[in-house]
């Protein structure tokens, strides 16, 4: 059985089936969750010293930080899944373009 993976930057890949959420790191609540994960040793930094742009939450309670924007990662997920199973990032919260 092959494991589907998504490239998250700098030769790093994550198993698609383990990803629960991908979030921008701009909000204070996400920054707080990242700090808690750092204290709990469940944070994995994949940025290679670059600016953190996305936090990827997995079903194993690990958070992976990447320098790729959430839209880029979602686009890669859509490409690998044929584009139909994920919501397009082109709509706002009300469903309007």
SVG drawing of the C-alpha trace seen along z (x, -y; Angstrom):
<svg xmlns="http://www.w3.org/2000/svg" viewBox="-22 -38 40 40">
<polyline fill="none" stroke="black" stroke-width="0.4" points="0.0,0.0 1.5,-3.3 1.4,-6.3 0.3,-9.6 2.6,-12.5 2.6,-16.2 5.8,-18.3 5.9,-21.0 9.3,-22.5 13.0,-21.8 12.8,-18.1 10.2,-17.5 7.0,-15.5 4.0,-14.8 1.5,-11.9 -1.7,-13.4 -3.9,-11.0 -2.5,-12.3 -3.1,-16.0 -6.1,-17.5 -5.6,-21.3 -3.4,-23.8 -3.4,-27.3 -1.7,-30.6 0.5,-31.6 -0.7,-35.2 -3.3,-34.9 -2.4,-35.1 -4.4,-31.9 -2.3,-29.9 0.9,-31.4 -0.3,-30.4 -0.9,-26.8 2.6,-26.7 4.2,-27.9 2.3,-25.1 3.5,-22.5 7.0,-23.8 6.8,-23.3 5.3,-19.9 8.0,-18.9 5.4,-18.2 6.5,-21.0 8.6,-20.2 10.2,-23.2 10.6,-22.6 11.3,-26.2 15.2,-26.0 15.4,-29.4 13.0,-31.2 9.8,-33.0 7.1,-30.6 4.0,-30.9 1.9,-27.8 1.3,-25.4 0.2,-21.9 -1.8,-20.0 -1.7,-16.2 -3.8,-13.5 -0.8,-12.6 -0.9,-16.0 2.2,-17.2 2.4,-20.6 4.7,-21.1 5.9,-24.6 6.7,-25.4 7.8,-28.4 5.3,-27.7 2.0,-29.6 -1.1,-27.5 -2.5,-28.2 0.6,-26.6 0.2,-23.4 -3.5,-23.2 -2.9,-23.6 -0.5,-20.7 -3.0,-18.6 -5.7,-19.4 -3.4,-18.4 -2.6,-15.1 -6.2,-14.4 -7.6,-15.5 -8.8,-18.9 -12.3,-17.9 -12.1,-16.8 -10.8,-20.1 -12.4,-23.5 -10.8,-26.1 -8.9,-28.9 -10.5,-31.5 -13.7,-31.9 -14.1,-33.8 -15.9,-32.5 -19.4,-33.4 -18.7,-31.3 -18.3,-34.3 -15.4,-34.8"/>
</svg>
